[in-house]
Amino acid sequence: MRIVVCVKYVPDVQSHRRIESGTVVRGEEDSINDVDENAIEAAISAKENHGGEVIALSMGPAGAQGSVRRALQMGADRAIMVTDDALAGSDVIKTARVLAQAIEKISSEGEAVDLVLCGVASLDGMTSMLPTALATVLEWPCLGGASTFGIEEDGVTVSKFNDGFQDILSAPFPLVASVNDEVNQPRYPGFKQMMAAKKKQIETWDLANLPQGQQLADGDCAFTQVLEAHERPPRQSEHNIITDSGEAGKVLAQFLKDNGFAAGQEHINE
Ligand SMILES: Cc1cc2nc3c(=O)[nH]c(=O)nc-3n(C[C@H](O)[C@H](O)[C@H](O)COP(=O)(O)OP(=O)(O)OC[C@H]3O[C@@H](n4cnc5c(N)ncnc54)[C@H](O)[C@@H]3O)c2cc1C
């Protein structure tokens, strides 16, 4: 089985994230997107149980190799970074097209790719759209937001929880699936694995390496436009806590009125 796991390098959530000219500043304190470690763990476990190969794939700036390096440390066999200046500021659609091209190139090398695994969302863009966009470009089924994940003879079955319901879905290979952080407990690579991963080569591809790289280079990077991006205003420090001694309703109504949230006085005494 050939498994590709898509991983992203994102500004560390603990770090002071900044936005300059509409894009997130990268390369300062970045780390692998948390839930992508769950996707890597699912891929490595699948390989351990069913044999095959795990290939980590990422699209990002030159300095974003940390994401695929982490995958190698956890046990991936190969790591591919797609980097090209023409891709800076790419939106979900462009990213999906580039990753799909890379997956087609991997498939054309030998055995076809059976499964693409992703995390359910990145910690910076947070659109959760990439896995489905990738499946659309590949014209493969997509199982999204899995809390449990099982491989069968000819496909995958997942379950996910929505509003107290457990949905169980399955799809045949080849397919794309995204997992959340309930699906497993990512292994923590030991010193030996870290050292072994250090020796492994990370392949770097640019658009010229991709089958339709020229079209991708010529096409727009984003169909979305960031009109404005600025720091979120600080939360209001002053809080009004209303202790209910029977008048809370009236006090709240008065507060809403005083702060322009409600109409005339006449209703407050009802
Ligand atoms: C603050 C912010 C807001 C944005 N808003 C939008 C928007 O509204 N619309 C839009 O089209 N683009 C948007 N983008 C751009 C978008 O983030 C990128 O295109 C990104 O590569 C894919 O979207 P995502 O990060 O939301 O991924 P998600 O769909 O949230 O990520 C899900 C999974 O996809 C995989 N993945 C995501 N990106 C990559 C990658 N580059 N390489 C390998 N695997 C990957 C990972 O497994 C990840 O866990 C935004 C970016 C930022 C920083």
The ligand as an SDF file (V2000), in Angstrom:
LIG
                    3D

 53 58  0  0  0  0  0  0  0  0999 V2000
   -5.0630   33.2840    8.3250 C   0  0  0  0  0  0  0  0  0  0  0  0
   -5.2300   32.5860    6.9880 C   0  0  0  0  0  0  0  0  0  0  0  0
   -6.4950   32.5240    6.4090 C   0  0  0  0  0  0  0  0  0  0  0  0
   -6.6420   31.8770    5.1610 C   0  0  0  0  0  0  0  0  0  0  0  0
   -7.8910   31.8410    4.6270 N   0  0  0  0  0  0  0  0  0  0  0  0
   -8.0550   31.2300    3.4300 C   0  0  0  0  0  0  0  0  0  0  0  0
   -9.3470   31.1560    2.8280 C   0  0  0  0  0  0  0  0  0  0  0  0
  -10.3500   31.6300    3.3930 O   0  0  0  0  0  0  0  0  0  0  0  0
   -9.4700   30.5510    1.6110 N   0  0  0  0  0  0  0  0  0  0  0  0
   -8.3990   30.0050    0.9700 C   0  0  0  0  0  0  0  0  0  0  0  0
   -8.5650   29.4690   -0.1190 O   0  0  0  0  0  0  0  0  0  0  0  0
   -7.1510   30.0290    1.5240 N   0  0  0  0  0  0  0  0  0  0  0  0
   -6.9760   30.6360    2.7300 C   0  0  0  0  0  0  0  0  0  0  0  0
   -5.7400   30.6700    3.2970 N   0  0  0  0  0  0  0  0  0  0  0  0
   -4.6220   30.0100    2.5960 C   0  0  0  0  0  0  0  0  0  0  0  0
   -4.5820   28.5570    3.0380 C   0  0  0  0  0  0  0  0  0  0  0  0
   -4.2210   28.5410    4.3630 O   0  0  0  0  0  0  0  0  0  0  0  0
   -3.5350   27.7760    2.2870 C   0  0  0  0  0  0  0  0  0  0  0  0
   -3.8860   27.6540    1.0060 O   0  0  0  0  0  0  0  0  0  0  0  0
   -3.2770   26.3790    2.8760 C   0  0  0  0  0  0  0  0  0  0  0  0
   -2.2140   25.7890    2.2860 O   0  0  0  0  0  0  0  0  0  0  0  0
   -4.4490   25.4290    2.8360 C   0  0  0  0  0  0  0  0  0  0  0  0
   -5.4740   25.7990    3.6540 O   0  0  0  0  0  0  0  0  0  0  0  0
   -5.5420   25.5960    5.2480 P   0  0  0  0  0  0  0  0  0  0  0  0
   -4.2920   26.0170    5.8670 O   0  0  0  0  0  0  0  0  0  0  0  0
   -6.7620   26.2550    5.6970 O   0  0  0  0  0  0  0  0  0  0  0  0
   -5.6370   24.0300    5.3740 O   0  0  0  0  0  0  0  0  0  0  0  0
   -6.7680   23.0390    6.1190 P   0  0  0  0  0  0  0  0  0  0  0  0
   -7.7120   22.6750    5.0870 O   0  0  0  0  0  0  0  0  0  0  0  0
   -7.2590   23.6920    7.3740 O   0  0  0  0  0  0  0  0  0  0  0  0
   -5.6950   21.9050    6.4600 O   0  0  0  0  0  0  0  0  0  0  0  0
   -6.1340   20.5890    6.5710 C   0  0  0  0  0  0  0  0  0  0  0  0
   -4.9670   19.6650    6.3260 C   0  0  0  0  0  0  0  0  0  0  0  0
   -4.5140   19.7930    4.9860 O   0  0  0  0  0  0  0  0  0  0  0  0
   -3.1070   19.5380    4.9130 C   0  0  0  0  0  0  0  0  0  0  0  0
   -2.4400   20.7540    4.3960 N   0  0  0  0  0  0  0  0  0  0  0  0
   -2.8650   22.0570    4.4480 C   0  0  0  0  0  0  0  0  0  0  0  0
   -1.9680   22.8770    3.8370 N   0  0  0  0  0  0  0  0  0  0  0  0
   -0.9640   22.0670    3.3880 C   0  0  0  0  0  0  0  0  0  0  0  0
    0.2670   22.3050    2.6970 C   0  0  0  0  0  0  0  0  0  0  0  0
    0.6260   23.5450    2.3240 N   0  0  0  0  0  0  0  0  0  0  0  0
    1.0780   21.2330    2.4060 N   0  0  0  0  0  0  0  0  0  0  0  0
    0.7070   19.9720    2.7690 C   0  0  0  0  0  0  0  0  0  0  0  0
   -0.4370   19.6770    3.4450 N   0  0  0  0  0  0  0  0  0  0  0  0
   -1.2540   20.7090    3.7420 C   0  0  0  0  0  0  0  0  0  0  0  0
   -2.6470   19.2270    6.3600 C   0  0  0  0  0  0  0  0  0  0  0  0
   -2.7320   17.8240    6.5650 O   0  0  0  0  0  0  0  0  0  0  0  0
   -3.7360   19.9230    7.1830 C   0  0  0  0  0  0  0  0  0  0  0  0
   -3.9230   19.3480    8.4650 O   0  0  0  0  0  0  0  0  0  0  0  0
   -5.5410   31.2910    4.5230 C   0  0  0  0  0  0  0  0  0  0  0  0
   -4.2830   31.3360    5.1170 C   0  0  0  0  0  0  0  0  0  0  0  0
   -4.1340   31.9830    6.3440 C   0  0  0  0  0  0  0  0  0  0  0  0
   -2.7830   31.9950    6.9740 C   0  0  0  0  0  0  0  0  0  0  0  0
  1  2  1  0
  2  3  1  0
  2 52  2  0
  3  4  2  0
  4  5  1  0
  4 50  1  0
  5  6  2  0
  6  7  1  0
  6 13  1  0
  7  8  2  0
  7  9  1  0
  9 10  1  0
 10 11  2  0
 10 12  1  0
 12 13  2  0
 13 14  1  0
 14 15  1  0
 14 50  1  0
 15 16  1  0
 16 17  1  0
 16 18  1  0
 18 19  1  0
 18 20  1  0
 20 21  1  0
 20 22  1  0
 22 23  1  0
 23 24  1  0
 24 25  2  0
 24 26  1  0
 24 27  1  0
 27 28  1  0
 28 29  2  0
 28 30  1  0
 28 31  1  0
 31 32  1  0
 32 33  1  0
 33 34  1  0
 33 48  1  0
 34 35  1  0
 35 36  1  0
 35 46  1  0
 36 37  1  0
 36 45  1  0
 37 38  2  0
 38 39  1  0
 39 40  1  0
 39 45  2  0
 40 41  1  0
 40 42  2  0
 42 43  1  0
 43 44  2  0
 44 45  1  0
 46 47  1  0
 46 48  1  0
 48 49  1  0
 50 51  2  0
 51 52  1  0
 52 53  1  0
M  END
$$$$
